[in-house]
Structure formats: C-alpha cells, structure tokens
Amino acid sequence: MTEKNLTTKEIAFFFFPLVLNVQLMSISHTVINGALARLDDYITALAGMSVALVVHLFIASPSYQNHTITIAMVRGRKSLLGVLIFIGLVAVYVAVMLALIAFTPLGDLILIKLLGTPTEVAVEAKKALYILAILPFFTGIRGFCQGLIIRARRTSLVSFATGVRVAALFGFLSVGYKWFYGAQLGAFALVSCVVTETLVICWLAWKIHPPLDGGEPEKTTSEILRYSFPLAYSSCLQQTIPLLISSIIGRLHDGALALAAFGVIRGFLFLLAGPMRNLQQAYLTLVKTVADNRTLLRFSIIISIGLGLLVLLTAGPLNKFILGDLLGIETDLRHYLQLPLAACTIFPLFYGLTNLLRGWFAGASQTGQLGRSTLLKSGFLLLLWWPLVIWQPPISGITIAISLLLAAEILESSYLYYQRQQQPEEIRRAAPL
C-alpha cells in the first residue's frame, strides 16, 4: 500500500498552532511586564526582571531542544527513559547554575562586574532568580511532553496548554501581590503559570501520545546522550550571536543608538521570522519522502516570502504607523533603522532554510554538524570583532549589526547545505531533502 504524500493543508494545520504557541508565550511575558510597570518602583522591577530573564535564557538554552530530541528519539520505553535522563541532567545543570548566581557571590561577579548591571537592579535580579532556579525542571518536562504531542501531530494542543498558562497568569499575579514585590513578583507569576502549563501538557501527552510499542528500533541511553548534547551546546551558542553583535556595535561611534535600533529590529525578527524555526520540528515529524520534502520546501518559501514582505512593509509604508504610532519610537530612530530593517526582508528565507537543514541533520542523527555550524557563526563574529572595533567603519552601527546578522545566517545555511551535499548517496536517500 502506497503511503499518501504530504499536503500543504496538513503542513498548515501542523505549523500554525506552533506559531500561535510562540505568540502566546510572548503575551505572557508582556502581561508580566505590564503588572510590574504598575508598581511604585517600576523601573528597578522591570530592569531586574529583564536581567534575570536574560541570564536565565542564556543558561537554560541547552534545554531548548528538548522537544526536538523527543520527536527524533522516543520510539519506545527504553528510548523514552534515555531522553528523560538527558532532560534531567540538563535541568540539574541549569538549576545549579541559576542557584549559584542567586545565592552566592558569583551572582555579583556576573551581574555587576561582567554585565555592568547597576547594584540595585542586580539585587532585584537575584531575588527573581531565587524563584526561577526551580523552573528548569518544569520546562524540561514541558518540552518532553510537547515533543510527544508534536510527534502525534496534535500541535493545537500545545497552543491550548499555553493558552491555559496565559489565563492562569492573571490569577497568579493577583495572588502574588500578597507575598512578593518587584521582580520577584514577576518570577513567582512566571514559574506558577509555567507549572500550570506543564501539568496540563503532561495530562494531554498522557492521553494522546504515540504508541510506545510500535516495534521501531530504539537508541540506547548513551546513543541518545551523544545525539542530544551537540544540540544542547548548539542552542547555547545560538544565544551568543546577539551578544557578540551587541558587544561590537556598542563600542562604535553611535553605540547607544545602534544598540537601541538593534533591540527594536531583533524584536520584530523574533515576531515575524521566529515562526520559521518550527520548520525543524515539521521536517522531523512530517517528512517521509522526497515528495513530502518538496511540499514542505514550497510551504516554507511561501511563508518566508510573506513574512519578508511584512518586514519590508514595516520598514517602508507602515514605518510611521507601526514603529511611530503603535510603539512610540521617535522619528530619528525610525529613520536610522529603516534601511537596515528593510534589508532583513531576506532573513526569514535563510532562517527557514537553516531550520529545514537542521531538521535533516537531526533526522540523520548527525547533530554534531549542528554544533559545528553554530560554532562557525560564533567564530565568524569573533574574527570580525577586533577589526571592526579598532577600524570604526564610517557607516552606521545598525548597518554593521544587520550585515553581521544576515552574513552569519547565510554562512550557517551555506555550511549545512554543503555538508549535506558531502554525505554518501545512501544517507541522502534515507533522509530526503
């Protein structure tokens, strides 16, 4: 019996709920910021929460691939246990690191000495990290359950659980006012709503996960760890890209303006190009044949063109309405970032291609290439750091920032495409792209 080929409709029903999930997660952070903005000392509270989240996101980044690892590896009870062991190891590492920053002098060294955080903001950030230190255990299990549900092609349930999280958040903020204040209130509300989301997603995964006795070959725990750790450090290295770019442009002649503009553009790219990262999960779950891949590739190109046009409209005709009227960005800053933002029109295309290729390498159990591709990006930026800072090019800092961002993404996609072309024919036939 011939297996039915993948359709664009199937991809859309799989893909767009994951996009909604990302947007709902963004809303929860916006709600928390809105609550903190109503406090008396709102500046310190918002700054402390922001710093705590930046630290948390960087340290916790190795766990961002938990759902991908679950999709690729879990085929039975033995492999399920192996994946849970990896998730547990990463959660313990992240929790220990966060606790060290929250409760020991290491926190002052990192927050004040290395990051340059004002003392009063660092105190607030550490108070938030007291609570955030327990979060990795819940986000780890959440990612695992999301992977099971995604593999079952029930992605709408992932968005449903996140919707419950957002609804519960308002209640936790109301209750939290009685015991917490400042950034610690935001941390309490965030952890509480993520715990709620985790409980919901665990129940859903228990009800609808794919069968674990399908007779498919399983990886051993050691094989799963060898597969997973390159993905983990690749995810961590990805977080260094904006940090390296910021460290370059912050030292240029218009450093403050460039950093402000880069923050605005990165926010838009997260919103408009971020959905393309779900192509990695779509490839791992949906693609079984070369025809399936062609359908997914066409879908990704259409979506990337649409998202690119939205970026272009924001940079051009809708610049004043979106950036000025809605976000309140001053005219000088809007004009300063206009052309660099327009150049980002091509970013969704290359970002989508990169994630399709990452899906191929993850499916072919060659995650080491993904670690090397991210290391190549970081090395590229480190190589240019000193010449750019010393030379001080006579162009705007935001132009340099976006040029580096685009060049790094194109470099990674080109590297991954080249490495895939070097694979033996039998491997390429086994994992179509």
C-alpha angles and dihedrals in degrees: 000000000000116000114238115253120245116264132209089242091057091049092049093051089049098041107042098055087057089052089051089050091058092048092050090051089052090051092055091056090047091052091051091050089049091054093048091047088064094059122101095245093037097151094060091041094051093043092048092050091047093052092045091052093047090053092044094048093051096046094041094047093102087069095055091091096055094108092047091050091048092051092049101040114029109094101136144353095287094053090042089058091047092053091048090052090054092047091049093050092051092046092053091048093050094045092049092049092048091047091051090054092045100045108025138057087261086081093061091046093053100035101039106023102035103027096032094229115169112253097245091049091048089054090053092046092052091050089054091048090055086072100029090060090081094049098087093070092057097040089049093056090041091056091048093052092044088055092053091049094045090051088053087054092239096125093150087071090059089057091045091057090049090049089055087051092055092047092049091048093073091055093049091050090052092049094041093062088073095061109016138051138187120357090347089065090056091048092049092050093046095049092044095051092045089052088052091049090048093053091050094047091047091054092047092048090050090053102045110017117134116268114275096208100061094126094244118148113268132210121233121243092257091051091049091051091049089050096045106044095064088053089049097052090041088058090049093050090050088064091058093063097078090038092055093046091048091049089055101046093040088067096050127099093266096034100143093047092045092051092050092049092045090053091053094048094045089053091055093045090051089053100040105028099028093085090067091073088071087071088082091062091041091055094047093048105035111027114091102143140029088256090055090053093050089053092049091046091052089048092051092049092051092048093046091051090050093048091045090054090052089053090049093049090050090052093045131021096009095042096107095041098047103030098029109031100029102033099027095229112166119252095246093054092045092054091044094057098035101097096039089051090051089053088059088071088097095048097087090053096055093037089054092048090050092053093048089053091046087054090052094051092045090050091048090051091242099125091145088077089058091055091049093048092054091044087053090055093049092046090050091055093044089052091055096040099086099040093049094047092047097040096045095202115227093243132089119285093232090056089055091046095052092042089055092045093051094042091051092050093047090047092054095047091047092049093049092047091050092048091050091052088055093059119108114266094246091057092049091050091049092053109034124213 
